[in-house]
Amino acid sequence: MTSSSVSSLLRLSFCLFILHLMNISRCNAATRIYHFKVQTMRLTRLCQTKEIVTINGKFPGPAITAQEDDRIVVNVINMTPYNATIHWHGIKQKLSCWYDGPSYITQCPIQSGQSFTYNFTVAQQKGTFFWHAHFSWLRATVYGPLIVYPKASVPYPFKKPFKEHTVLLGEYWLKNVVEMEQHVLESGGPPPPADAFTINGQPGPYYNCSSKDVYKMEIVPRKTYLLRLINAGINMESFFTIANHRLTIVEVDGEYTKPFTTERVMLVPGQTMNVLLTADQAIGRYSIAMGPYESAKNVKFQHTSATANLQYFGALPNRVASPAKLPVFNDNIAVKTIMDGLRSLNTVDVPRDVDAHLFITIGINVNKCNSENPNNKCQGPRKGRLAASMNNISFVEPKVSILEAYYKKLEGYFTLDFPTAPEKAYDFVNGAPNDIANDTQAANGTRAIVFEYGSRIQIIFQNTGTLTTENHPIHLHGHSFYVIGYGTGNYDEQTARFNLEDPPYLNTIGVPVGGWAAIRFVADNPGLWLLHCHFDIHQTWGMSTMFIVKNGKTVLESLPDPPADLPKC
């Protein structure tokens, strides 16, 4: 036997040994099987009845529950006329990139009448996550909670709550959201604001014809509850508060935090947050409120808050609820106060050495419009067309699965030249180009950047003032990251202060309006992963890019083969 054969045999034996150890550790893990039927249903809200897309005819959709290290199998059949995929937001998909869900990134969409089975393990993860559609703007109604509990023998790092409630924050449109996205793209202009905000699918009494469409949460006096907050909204960041009660944050994006008590919280789209609520007030009814945080200028948005009722057992059913007070819509200080309070529960292992430094600008662009029909096609500022970009590259959505093209080494569908820094340096916040549309254009491309397995990555996200600064919710698939710093203005390496001891570990970060945020993570999940703004309109306009993590040295560090039933484009 040759030395190379012996070496290969030893590597194989080592991999089998590791797999054996993993199976031992999973001996108590279960397989949770769910069946999702993507179907339309008629729903009456805000005085109008319309068809919406749902899972299993439920709005919001059904909950998925599991324990840490369980396998989740979801059989999805699409019975609607639209394409569909499901993304498991916050689940890292370790060695299961094929099941991550973003359309045309890790898979072709599930076409009408077709099916696909998602099969993944929630390895070393626990907490509040959620699932949602990842095609067009279908996630306006196609979303639901994904709750991963600790193993039976593992306690919470706080006193076990009496009970828990899941609270899904959303936005609701009377228009068909797929057609609305198509119209926005064709027009080149901004999207219409939501017709209502919702709490667990209900808008509350401040909207037309909605006096009975009110979510009610019943609680027992003197008991402590765990509220699992999920912002499933499309284009709006949201404040959340409960009248006369304080909320203690104990987890964000599926990771425990040091307890931080506040009167209100703010969640960006895609963010989850667990808070403790103690029923320590007089028996009665108290208002739960969700309202807008809008940091951009000259943007139309829904001003009316969604409200629900927190009702103590023993309270009179018709008693008027004590009103909840939300911050004003552009209260940046309230947002910073909440972010300042987020710290990992314990000291964490932040990469001290960095292999790859990225500086990524994020912002809105206005492109020139050369249409022969400018009244219909050039509805952006100064008869331009709105776009969005990272490092001034506006992402062009492909019509193939990029992961499949990468795996099969197919050329011509994407390039590997996403820049690690913007082409030009300038005063990004205050001196951004503003001669619309002569110097506010973005280049187009379907570009990715490649990392070696195990690379330690640092990214500085820099908000730009082209058109307007804005708090952008940036989400990374396949990984979580440490938010080691953030601030206002332009990032300055000489003055920036980093927390390398106990920064929060997130998968979605609101990059401050007119400011910057710094993250670090280890690229240890082989595959192709989307990085994008979680405002659907900004993703539609092109604020996205892709990270490719190459295979490592072993089977357990390599992208597996694609599943047999992977959808075709």
N, C-alpha and C positions, 0 to 999 in steps of 0.2 A: 504494500500500500504506500502511495506517495505521501510526502509531507503535506501537500495541499489537500489530499483526501482526508488525512487525519485531522487537519485543521478544520475542514468543513464539517466532519463528523462531530468534533468537539463543540463547534458552534451550534449545531443542530441539537445535541444533547443538552447544552446549556439552555437553549430556548424552550425545549420540552420540559426541563426542570422548572423554569420560571412559570410556564403555563400551568404546571401541576400545582405550584404554590398558589397561583391566582385562583385555581379551582377550589383549593382548600379554603382560602379566605372567603370564597363566595358560597360556601356550602349552605349557608342560611339565606342566601339571596333567592328572590322569587322572580318569576316571569309574569309581568302584568300585561294582559292582552286586551286591547280596545279595538272597537270597530267604529270608524268615522265615515259617515255618508255625507258628502258635500251636496247639499240640496237647498232649493229655494223654499221660502215660506212667506206667507202674507202677514204683515205686521202693521198694526195701527199705532202711530205715534204722532203727536203734534197736529191732530185733526185730519191726518191723511193715512190711507192704507196703501202700502206698497209691497213689492216683493223684495226680500233681502236674501243674501246667501248665508247659510248657516251650516253648522255641523249637527246632524241628527235632529234638525228642526228646533234647535234650542238657541236662544239669544239672551245673554252670552252663552258660549258653548259649554259642553260637559267638562267636568274636572277630571284630570288624570292625577292619581295618587300613587306613590311608591315609597319604598324605603331606600336609603343609601345603598348603592351597589346593585340594586335590582335591574333586571332587564325589562325594557318597555317595548312592546310590539304593538304597532297601530296599523291596522289594515284600512286604507283610505280608498274609497271609490267615489268618483266624481260624477254626479248625476245632474250637473248644471251645464249650461251652454258655454261657460267660461273655463279657461285653463285654471289650474289650482296647484299649489304646493303648500306644505305645512312646515314652518320653522319652529324649532323647540328652543325658545329664546333663553339664553343663559346656560344651556346644557353644552358642555364642551365637546361632545362627540369625539371622545378620545378613540382613535383608530376606527371611527365610523363617519368620516367626512361625507360619504355618499348620502347619508341620511340627514344632513344639516338642513336642507330644504329651500334655500333661496333659488328662485327660478332662474334658469340660464347660467347659474354660477356652479352649483354642485349637482344639478339635475335639470333635465328638460321638464316642463310642466306636465302634470297629469291631465291629459286631454279629456274632453267630455266623453263619458261612457267607459273610461279606462280606470285602472286601479294601480296602486303601489303600496307596498308594505314597508313601513319605517321600523327599523330594528336596531336598538341602541341600548347601551348600559349607562346608568347614571353613576359612573365610577367616581368614588370619593367626592360626591357632591350631595348636599342636603340643603333644604331651604325652599324659598318661594321663587318659582319660575313661572313662565306661561308659554303657551303655544299660540301661534297666529298664522294666518295665511301670509305667503310671501310672493304673491303675484298681484300686479297692479295695486289697487287700493282695497282689495277684498278684506283686508284685516279690519276695516271699519266695523264689520259685523262678524267676522270669522276669527274668534279668539276665545281663550278660556284658560283657567289656572292649571298649572302643573306643580303639584306640591310633593316635595321629596322629604319624608320624615327621617329623623335620625334612626339608627338601628335601635331595636327594642331595649338594649342594655345601656344606651347612651342618653344621658339627660341633657336638657337645655342648659346653657350657662346662666340661666336665671330661673327663678321659681316657676314651676310648671303652672301655666295659666288655667283658669277654671274652664275656659272654652275658647274656641277661636272662630273668627269670621273672615271670609275672603271678600275683599272690596275691589271691584274692577272699575276703573275710571275710563270713560270712553267718550267718543264724539259721534254724533249721529247726523246724517244727511238725508234729506228727503229725495234728493236726486240719486240716480243710479251711479254708484261710485266708479265703476269701470268706464262708463261713458263720460263721467265728469273728468277723469284723468285724461282720457283721449282728447276731450275738448280743450283742456288746459294746455296740453302739448301742441295741439293744432293752432291755438290762438296766440301762443307765445306770451300770454299774460299770467296774472296771478290766479290762484284758486279761490273759489268762494269760501267764506268761513262756514264752519259747521252750523247746522240749524239748531243744535242743542248739545250740551254736555250731558253725560249720563253717569249714574252710579248704579252698578249692577244692572245696566240696561234701562234704567228708569230716569227720566229727566227731572222729575220733581215738579211742584205746583207752580213755579214761576213761568212756565211755558204754556202756550195755548193748549187747551183741551187735555191738560196733564194733571188735574187736581187729584186723580186717583193713581197716577203713574208714579208712585213714590215708594222707594225701597225703605223697609223698616227693619231695624236691628234691635232685638229685645235683649236686655241684660238684667242680671240680678244685682241688687245693691250690695256694695262692699266686696264684690268679686273683681278679679283682674282678668282681662281678656287679651288674647293675641289677635291683632288685626293684620291680615296679610294684604297689603296695598299693592295694586298692580296698575301702572299707567299703560293702558292699551290704546291710548289716543293716537291719532294719525298725525296731526300737524300742530299740536298745541301742548305746551308744558303746563302743568297744573298745580295750583296750591290746594291743600286739603286741610280741613280743621273741623273740630267738634266743639260746639258751644260749651263754655265753662269747664272744659276738660283738657288735661295735658296729655301729650303723647310722648312715650319714651321709645326712641329708636333703638332696636337691638340687632337688626340685620338689614343689610342692603345688598341687592343682587345675589342673594344666596350665600352671603358670608356674614358671620357674626361681627358685631361692632361693640365698642364700649358703649354702655347705656348713655343716651343723650336725650334729655327731656326738653320739650319745646311745646309751644302752643299751636304751631302749625308746621307742616312739612311741604316741600315742593318736590314733585316727581317729574322727570322728563319722560317723554314717550319711550317705552322699552324698559323703564326702571321698575324694580320691585323693592318694597320696603316693609319690614315687619316692625310694628309698634305695639307697645303694651298700653292698655287703657284700663284704668281703675274706676269702677263705678262708685265714686266717693262724693257725689253731689246729692242734693235732695231728690226724693222720688219725683219724677216728672218726665217730660219729653224735651229733648234737646236736638237742635238742628245739626246735621252733618252737611258740610258744604264743600263743593269742588268748584274752583274758579280759575280763570286764565292767568298765566304768567306770560306776558308778551313783551319781549325785550327789543324787538326790531321796531324801526320807525316806519310810519306810513303803511302799515299793514292792517287790513281789515280783519277783525276777529269777532267771535261771539263774546258778548259782554255779560250775558245772563248766566248766573251760577246754577249748577245742578245742586239740588238739596235732597237729603234723605232724613229719616227720623231715627234718633237713638231713644228708645223707650224703656224706662225702668219698669220691671214687673211691679204692679200695684199702682201705676200711674193711671189717671183717668184717661180713657181713650180719646176724648175730644179736647183734651187740654192743649192749649196753644204752646208750640215748641219755642223754647228760648232760642233766639237767633244766634247764628254763628257769624263771626266777623273775619272776613278774609283780608289779606293784604291788598293794597292797590295793585293793579295789573302789572305795573313795571317796577315793583319794589325789589331792586337788585340787592339791597342790603339784607332783606329777609332771606333771599336765596343764598347769599354768601354766609350768613349766620348758620344756616343749616349745613352747608358744606364744611364750614369750619369745625362743626361738631362731630364729623364722621372720622372715626379712628378704628383700625382693626382691634379686635378684642385683646389680642396678645401681641408681643413683639414678633415681627414677621421677617422672612428671609428675602429681603429685597436685593436684587442683583446689584452689587457694588461696582463691579467691572462691567463695561458695556462693549459689545462687539459691533453693533450697528447703531449709528445715530441718524435719526430722521427728523426733519423739520418740515411740517406739513401745514400749509396755509389752507384755511377753509373759508369759503365766502360765496356770495352771489355775484353773478356776472350778467351783463346785458350784451347780447350779441347783435350784430347788424342783421337787419331783415331785408332780404332782397326779393320778397314775394311780389307777384303781380297783383295780389289781393291784400294790400296792407291793412285795410280796415278789419279783416277777419284774422289775418295771420301775424300781425305786428302790434299786439296789444300790450307790449311791455313799455317801460319808460322811453319816452322820445321815439316811439314807433320802432323800438327794438324788440328783441325776444329774450325773455328771462332764461337764465341757465344757472348752474351751480358747479363748483369745482373743488378739487383738492390739488394744491400746487398748480393751480390754473389749468388743470387737465379735467375736462368734463367727461365723465365716464359714459361710454356708448354701450348700451345693453346689447349683448350679442343675441343671436337666435339659435345658439347651440349651447350645450353644457360645457362650460369652460373646463371644469374638472375632468370631464371625459376627454376633451381635446388634449389637455395636459397629460393625462394618463396614457393616451394612445399616441402621443407625440405628433398630433396633427398640427400642421402649420397654417398660418393665415388668419386665425381667429382672435388672437391676442398677441401682445408684445410684452417683453420683459424689461421695459425701459421706463417704468414709473420713476420720476426723479426723487432723490432723497432730500431735496431742498428746492425751493422755488427758483426759477431761472433768474429772477431779479430780486434784489433786496431793496426795501424802501421802508418808509414809515407806514407799516401795514395798517395800523388803526386810524391814524389821523391824516395820512398823506396818500391814501390809496387812490388809484386812478378813478376819475369821476367824469371824464369827458365822454358821456354816453353817446353813441356806442362805439366811439372811435378807439378808445383805449381800455374798454371794459370787457373785451371779448376773451373767451377761453378757447384753448385748443381742444380738440376732440380726440378720444382714443379709448381703446379697451386695453388698459395697461396694468401690469402686475409688477411686483418686486419679489425677488427670491431670497430666502434666508436658509442658511445651513441649519440642520437639525441641532437644537440646543443653543442656538444663538441668543445672546442676551441683548434685548432691544430697548432703546430709549426713543420715545417720540415726543416732540414738542408740537402740540397743536396750536396754531396761531390764528386767532380771529382777524378778519380783514374788514376794512371799512368801505369796500367797494359797494356802492348803493346803500348798504346799512350794515352796522355790526349787529350781532345777534347771538344769543345763547344757543349753541348747536349741540344736540345730543348725539354724540359719536359712539357707535356700537361696533365692537369687534367680535366676529364669529370665531368659535373654536378655542378661545383663550379668555381668561380674565387678566387684569393688569392692576398694578399698584399705581394709584394716583399720588405721585410723590410731591407735586407742587402745582400751584395755579396762581394767577394774579391778573391785574388789570394792565392795560397798555401793551406795549411790545415786549416780548420776552428778552431779557437781558441776562446773559450767563453770569455776569459779574455780580448782579444784585439778587438773582433768584434764590430763594431759600427752599431746600428740599427736605422732606420728612422721610428718612430712611429707616425709621424705627417701627412705626405703627400706622403707616398710611392705609386708607381703605382699599379693599381689593374688589374691583368692580368689573362689569362687562360693558357698561354704558356710562359715559361721562358727559355732563353738561359743560362744554367749554365756555367760560364766562364771556358775557357780552363785552366786546371791545377788549378782550384779554387773551390769556393763554392757559394751557394745562399741559403738564408733563406726566408721562406714564412710563413704566418699565414692566417688562414681562420676559419670560423665557419662551422662545418658539420651539415647543417640544411636542407639537401635535401635527404629524405629517398630513399634508393635503393642501387644499386651496381654500382660502378663507376671505370672506367679504368684510371690508371695513367701510362703513357708510354712516351718513347722517340718518338718524331715525325719525326725522320728519319725512313723511312719504313724498311730499312735494319736492324736497331737496334731493332725495334719492332719484326721483323721476327726472329732475333737471340735471343730475350727473355728479352729485357730491358723494362719490364712491371710488374705491380702488380695491385691489386684491393683493393678498399676501400668499405666497407659495412657500410652504415649509417642506424642504426636501426630506427624503427618507434618511433615517439614521443607519446604524450598522447592523441592527438585528431585526428580526421579524416583528418584535414588539415596538419597533421604532419606524415602521414602514406602513405606507398606505395599502390596505388590503385591496383585493380585486373588487370590481364593481358587482353589485347584486344582479342576479339574472333577470329580475323584473324591472330594472331601471327604465323609466319612461323614455320614449323616443321623441325627438322634436319633429 
